[in-house]
Amino acid sequence: MSNTQETIPNAVKFAFGGLAGMGGTLFVQPLDLVKNRMQLSGTTGKKEYRSSFHALRTIIASEGVFAVYNGLSAGLA
């Protein structure tokens, strides 16, 4: 019996790291979209959204559920 340990190849570590980053982007993208919309709505002097939940509800109601993932391809790239 030998005491050698098998190590994970660097390519597999790189792939897992990339997939973890992409998974995080899937979670953060809707939050970032809401943040940006709220920031831009305040530049005209009139606030369009009362809260983050109101912004999310308004975006989904007016543009659809998948609108919260607009720009996802740029985030994943």
N, C-alpha and C positions, 0 to 999 in steps of 0.2 A: 504494500500500500504506500502510495506517495502522498505527500502533503501539498501537491500543487493545486492552485485555485485557478479556475477558468475565469478569464476576464471578458468583459463585454467589449466587442469591437468598437472602435471609434465611430465608424459609419452608423452603427445602430444608436449610439449615444447622440450623434448629430441629428438623426431622424426623429428620435424621441423628443429631443429639445425643440426641434422645429414644430412638431405636432403639438407640443404643450403650448408653445407660443401662439399657434393658430387657434387652439381651443380657448385660450385667454382672450384673443381678439374677438371671437364669437360672443363672448360674454360682455366685453367692454364696449363694443361698437354701438349698441343702442343707447348706452349711457352717454357716450361721447356725442352722439347725434343730438340728444336732448340738451346737453350742456351747450353745444354750439348754437342750437336754435334759440335757446334762452338768452345767450349772450348777444346774438344778432338782433333779437326782438327789442332789446333795451337801447339800441343805438339810435332809434328814431325818436326817443323821448316817451313813447307810449309802450308800456309793457304788454305784450300779447298774451303771456302766460302767467298764471298766478303761482304755480308751483311746478316742480318736476313732474309730478303725476298728471297735472293738468296738461302740461306740454306733451307728454307721452300719449295721453288719451286723445288729444286734439290731432296729433300727427297720425295716429292709427285710424281715427274716424274719418279724416279728410283724405289721406293718401293710401291707406291700407296697411295691413300688418307687416308686409315685407318692406315697407318704406323705412323702417328702423334699421334695415341693413343696407341702405344706399351707401355706397362707398366702401363696401366690405372688401371688394377686390383689391383696392389700394392698400387697405390695412393688412391683408394677407400677403401681398407682394412684399 
